[in-house]
Amino acid sequence: MDGKKRTNIRPGLTVDIVLKQDQRTGKRTRGVVKDILTNSPNHPHGIKVRLTNGQVGRVQEIITTTTP
């Protein structure tokens, strides 16, 4: 799923993000979304989120979705 649209991202989703220090290499970090930090409805580099472990980065891919 697309990590560039804010509507696709909710707290509790498992996502792959790229941390600021990993932007050059593209190394991804997997985690669970705690907070959505980007206010705009979409972003060309991915929506910025904070994971439950405190790491902040831009969503590259949504791994799982939660059922309501």
N, CA, C and O atoms as a GROMACS GRO file, in nm:
protein
  272
    1MET      N    1   0.083  -0.118   0.000
    1MET     CA    2   0.000   0.000   0.000
    1MET      C    3   0.088   0.125   0.000
    1MET      O    4   0.204   0.121   0.041
    2ASP      N    5   0.032   0.235  -0.046
    2ASP     CA    6   0.108   0.358  -0.066
    2ASP      C    7   0.128   0.435   0.064
    2ASP      O    8   0.032   0.469   0.132
    3GLY      N    9   0.254   0.462   0.099
    3GLY     CA   10   0.287   0.538   0.218
    3GLY      C   11   0.293   0.688   0.195
    3GLY      O   12   0.336   0.763   0.282
    4LYS      N   13   0.249   0.733   0.077
    4LYS     CA   14   0.254   0.875   0.045
    4LYS      C   15   0.122   0.946   0.072
    4LYS      O   16   0.115   1.069   0.064
    5LYS      N   17   0.018   0.871   0.106
    5LYS     CA   18  -0.113   0.929   0.135
    5LYS      C   19  -0.145   0.911   0.282
    5LYS      O   20  -0.139   0.800   0.336
    6ARG      N   21  -0.179   1.022   0.347
    6ARG     CA   22  -0.205   1.021   0.491
    6ARG      C   23  -0.326   0.933   0.527
    6ARG      O   24  -0.330   0.872   0.634
    7THR      N   25  -0.425   0.927   0.436
    7THR     CA   26  -0.547   0.850   0.464
    7THR      C   27  -0.520   0.700   0.476
    7THR      O   28  -0.601   0.627   0.534
    8ASN      N   29  -0.408   0.652   0.420
    8ASN     CA   30  -0.375   0.509   0.427
    8ASN      C   31  -0.309   0.470   0.559
    8ASN      O   32  -0.295   0.351   0.587
    9ILE      N   33  -0.269   0.568   0.639
    9ILE     CA   34  -0.186   0.541   0.758
    9ILE      C   35  -0.266   0.570   0.885
    9ILE      O   36  -0.327   0.676   0.898
   10ARG      N   37  -0.263   0.474   0.977
   10ARG     CA   38  -0.330   0.488   1.106
   10ARG      C   39  -0.241   0.431   1.215
   10ARG      O   40  -0.161   0.341   1.189
   11PRO      N   41  -0.255   0.482   1.337
   11PRO     CA   42  -0.181   0.421   1.448
   11PRO      C   43  -0.215   0.272   1.459
   11PRO      O   44  -0.331   0.233   1.444
   12GLY      N   45  -0.115   0.191   1.485
   12GLY     CA   46  -0.134   0.047   1.498
   12GLY      C   47  -0.094  -0.032   1.375
   12GLY      O   48  -0.084  -0.154   1.381
   13LEU      N   49  -0.071   0.036   1.262
   13LEU     CA   50  -0.028  -0.033   1.141
   13LEU      C   51   0.120  -0.068   1.148
   13LEU      O   52   0.199   0.007   1.206
   14THR      N   53   0.157  -0.180   1.089
   14THR     CA   54   0.298  -0.215   1.074
   14THR      C   55   0.346  -0.158   0.941
   14THR      O   56   0.285  -0.182   0.836
   15VAL      N   57   0.456  -0.082   0.946
   15VAL     CA   58   0.506  -0.014   0.827
   15VAL      C   59   0.658  -0.027   0.817
   15VAL      O   60   0.725  -0.056   0.916
   16ASP      N   61   0.709  -0.004   0.697
   16ASP     CA   62   0.853   0.012   0.676
   16ASP      C   63   0.878   0.160   0.656
   16ASP      O   64   0.814   0.224   0.573
   17ILE      N   65   0.972   0.216   0.733
   17ILE     CA   66   1.007   0.358   0.720
   17ILE      C   67   1.155   0.371   0.686
   17ILE      O   68   1.234   0.279   0.706
   18VAL      N   69   1.190   0.488   0.634
   18VAL     CA   70   1.331   0.523   0.614
   18VAL      C   71   1.362   0.634   0.714
   18VAL      O   72   1.300   0.740   0.712
   19LEU      N   73   1.459   0.607   0.801
   19LEU     CA   74   1.503   0.706   0.899
   19LEU      C   75   1.584   0.814   0.829
   19LEU      O   76   1.639   0.791   0.721
   20LYS      N   77   1.592   0.933   0.890
   20LYS     CA   78   1.665   1.045   0.831
   20LYS      C   79   1.809   1.006   0.796
   20LYS      O   80   1.857   1.038   0.687
   21GLN      N   81   1.877   0.937   0.887
   21GLN     CA   82   2.017   0.900   0.863
   21GLN      C   83   2.033   0.791   0.758
   21GLN      O   84   2.144   0.767   0.710
   22ASP      N   85   1.923   0.724   0.722
   22ASP     CA   86   1.929   0.616   0.624
   22ASP      C   87   1.877   0.658   0.486
   22ASP      O   88   1.864   0.574   0.397
   23GLN      N   89   1.847   0.787   0.467
   23GLN     CA   90   1.789   0.831   0.340
   23GLN      C   91   1.883   0.806   0.222
   23GLN      O   92   1.836   0.774   0.113
   24ARG      N   93   2.012   0.821   0.241
   24ARG     CA   94   2.108   0.800   0.131
   24ARG      C   95   2.112   0.653   0.088
   24ARG      O   96   2.120   0.624  -0.031
   25THR      N   97   2.108   0.561   0.184
   25THR     CA   98   2.117   0.419   0.153
   25THR      C   99   1.981   0.357   0.122
   25THR      O  100   1.973   0.257   0.051
   26GLY      N  101   1.874   0.416   0.174
   26GLY     CA  102   1.741   0.361   0.155
   26GLY      C  103   1.709   0.246   0.248
   26GLY      O  104   1.611   0.175   0.228
   27LYS      N  105   1.793   0.227   0.352
   27LYS     CA  106   1.771   0.119   0.448
   27LYS      C  107   1.638   0.141   0.520
   27LYS      O  108   1.609   0.251   0.568
   28ARG      N  109   1.559   0.036   0.527
   28ARG     CA  110   1.426   0.046   0.588
   28ARG      C  111   1.425  -0.011   0.729
   28ARG      O  112   1.501  -0.102   0.763
   29THR      N  113   1.338   0.045   0.810
   29THR     CA  114   1.318   0.001   0.948
   29THR      C  115   1.171  -0.032   0.964
   29THR      O  116   1.084   0.047   0.926
   30ARG      N  117   1.141  -0.150   1.020
   30ARG     CA  118   1.002  -0.192   1.037
   30ARG      C  119   0.956  -0.162   1.179
   30ARG      O  120   1.031  -0.180   1.275
   31GLY      N  121   0.832  -0.118   1.190
   31GLY     CA  122   0.776  -0.091   1.322
   31GLY      C  123   0.628  -0.062   1.314
   31GLY      O  124   0.566  -0.069   1.208
   32VAL      N  125   0.571  -0.030   1.430
   32VAL     CA  126   0.428  -0.004   1.442
   32VAL      C  127   0.407   0.146   1.462
   32VAL      O  128   0.474   0.207   1.546
   33VAL      N  129   0.315   0.205   1.386
   33VAL     CA  130   0.288   0.348   1.392
   33VAL      C  131   0.227   0.386   1.527
   33VAL      O  132   0.130   0.324   1.572
   34LYS      N  133   0.285   0.489   1.590
   34LYS     CA  134   0.229   0.545   1.713
   34LYS      C  135   0.162   0.678   1.682
   34LYS      O  136   0.047   0.700   1.721
   35ASP      N  137   0.232   0.769   1.611
   35ASP     CA  138   0.181   0.901   1.580
   35ASP      C  139   0.208   0.934   1.434
   35ASP      O  140   0.309   0.891   1.377
   36ILE      N  141   0.116   1.010   1.372
   36ILE     CA  142   0.137   1.062   1.237
   36ILE      C  143   0.182   1.207   1.252
   36ILE      O  144   0.112   1.287   1.314
   37LEU      N  145   0.299   1.240   1.196
   37LEU     CA  146   0.358   1.372   1.216
   37LEU      C  147   0.334   1.467   1.098
   37LEU      O  148   0.342   1.588   1.116
   38THR      N  149   0.305   1.415   0.980
   38THR     CA  150   0.280   1.499   0.863
   38THR      C  151   0.133   1.542   0.864
   38THR      O  152   0.044   1.459   0.879
   39ASN      N  153   0.110   1.673   0.848
   39ASN     CA  154  -0.027   1.725   0.850
   39ASN      C  155  -0.092   1.727   0.712
   39ASN      O  156  -0.215   1.719   0.701
   40SER      N  157  -0.012   1.736   0.606
   40SER     CA  158  -0.069   1.746   0.471
   40SER      C  159  -0.128   1.611   0.429
   40SER      O  160  -0.086   1.506   0.479
   41PRO      N  161  -0.226   1.612   0.336
   41PRO     CA  162  -0.291   1.486   0.296
   41PRO      C  163  -0.200   1.389   0.222
   41PRO      O  164  -0.225   1.268   0.221
   42ASN      N  165  -0.093   1.442   0.159
   42ASN     CA  166   0.004   1.354   0.093
   42ASN      C  167   0.140   1.421   0.091
   42ASN      O  168   0.152   1.542   0.109
   43HIS      N  169   0.243   1.339   0.070
   43HIS     CA  170   0.381   1.389   0.066
   43HIS      C  171   0.459   1.304  -0.033
   43HIS      O  172   0.452   1.181  -0.027
   44PRO      N  173   0.536   1.367  -0.124
   44PRO     CA  174   0.605   1.290  -0.227
   44PRO      C  175   0.711   1.193  -0.176
   44PRO      O  176   0.744   1.096  -0.244
   45HIS      N  177   0.766   1.217  -0.056
   45HIS     CA  178   0.869   1.128  -0.001
   45HIS      C  179   0.814   1.032   0.104
   45HIS      O  180   0.889   0.952   0.160
   46GLY      N  181   0.685   1.039   0.131
   46GLY     CA  182   0.623   0.953   0.231
   46GLY      C  183   0.580   1.031   0.353
   46GLY      O  184   0.640   1.133   0.387
   47ILE      N  185   0.475   0.985   0.418
   47ILE     CA  186   0.422   1.049   0.537
   47ILE      C  187   0.516   1.023   0.654
   47ILE      O  188   0.559   0.910   0.676
   48LYS      N  189   0.548   1.129   0.730
   48LYS     CA  190   0.638   1.114   0.844
   48LYS      C  191   0.559   1.063   0.965
   48LYS      O  192   0.454   1.118   1.000
   49VAL      N  193   0.612   0.959   1.029
   49VAL     CA  194   0.546   0.898   1.145
   49VAL      C  195   0.647   0.874   1.257
   49VAL      O  196   0.768   0.870   1.235
   50ARG      N  197   0.594   0.856   1.378
   50ARG     CA  198   0.674   0.812   1.493
   50ARG      C  199   0.628   0.670   1.525
   50ARG      O  200   0.509   0.644   1.538
   51LEU      N  201   0.725   0.580   1.538
   51LEU     CA  202   0.694   0.441   1.572
   51LEU      C  203   0.680   0.426   1.723
   51LEU      O  204   0.716   0.517   1.799
   52THR      N  205   0.627   0.312   1.767
   52THR     CA  206   0.608   0.287   1.910
   52THR      C  207   0.741   0.285   1.985
   52THR      O  208   0.744   0.308   2.106
   53ASN      N  209   0.853   0.257   1.915
   53ASN     CA  210   0.984   0.257   1.981
   53ASN      C  211   1.049   0.395   1.980
   53ASN      O  212   1.163   0.410   2.025
   54GLY      N  213   0.979   0.498   1.927
   54GLY     CA  214   1.029   0.634   1.931
   54GLY      C  215   1.101   0.680   1.805
   54GLY      O  216   1.131   0.798   1.792
   55GLN      N  217   1.130   0.589   1.711
   55GLN     CA  218   1.199   0.627   1.589
   55GLN      C  219   1.105   0.705   1.497
   55GLN      O  220   0.985   0.677   1.491
   56VAL      N  221   1.162   0.803   1.424
   56VAL     CA  222   1.084   0.887   1.334
   56VAL      C  223   1.138   0.872   1.193
   56VAL      O  224   1.259   0.877   1.171
   57GLY      N  225   1.048   0.854   1.097
   57GLY     CA  226   1.090   0.843   0.958
   57GLY      C  227   0.971   0.852   0.865
   57GLY      O  228   0.857   0.868   0.909
   58ARG      N  229   0.998   0.840   0.736
   58ARG     CA  230   0.893   0.849   0.635
   58ARG      C  231   0.851   0.710   0.588
   58ARG      O  232   0.935   0.625   0.560
   59VAL      N  233   0.720   0.689   0.579
   59VAL     CA  234   0.664   0.559   0.541
   59VAL      C  235   0.696   0.530   0.395
   59VAL      O  236   0.665   0.610   0.307
   60GLN      N  237   0.757   0.414   0.370
   60GLN     CA  238   0.785   0.367   0.235
   60GLN      C  239   0.683   0.262   0.192
   60GLN      O  240   0.645   0.255   0.076
   61GLU      N  241   0.640   0.181   0.289
   61GLU     CA  242   0.546   0.074   0.256
   61GLU      C  243   0.465   0.038   0.380
   61GLU      O  244   0.517   0.035   0.491
   62ILE      N  245   0.336   0.012   0.358
   62ILE     CA  246   0.249  -0.035   0.465
   62ILE      C  247   0.247  -0.187   0.457
   62ILE      O  248   0.213  -0.244   0.353
   63ILE      N  249   0.283  -0.252   0.567
   63ILE     CA  250   0.297  -0.399   0.568
   63ILE      C  251   0.165  -0.467   0.600
   63ILE      O  252   0.124  -0.557   0.527
   64THR      N  253   0.098  -0.426   0.707
   64THR     CA  254  -0.029  -0.488   0.746
   64THR      C  255  -0.131  -0.380   0.777
   64THR      O  256  -0.097  -0.266   0.809
   65THR      N  257  -0.256  -0.418   0.766
   65THR     CA  258  -0.365  -0.328   0.805
   65THR      C  259  -0.440  -0.392   0.920
   65THR      O  260  -0.448  -0.514   0.932
   66THR      N  261  -0.496  -0.308   1.004
   66THR     CA  262  -0.575  -0.359   1.116
   66THR      C  263  -0.721  -0.360   1.078
   66THR      O  264  -0.766  -0.276   1.001
   67THR      N  265  -0.796  -0.454   1.131
   67THR     CA  266  -0.939  -0.460   1.104
   67THR      C  267  -1.011  -0.385   1.216
   67THR      O  268  -0.972  -0.398   1.332
   68PRO      N  269  -1.114  -0.307   1.183
   68PRO     CA  270  -1.184  -0.228   1.285
   68PRO      C  271  -1.259  -0.311   1.385
   68PRO      O  272  -1.322  -0.257   1.476
   0.00000   0.00000   0.00000
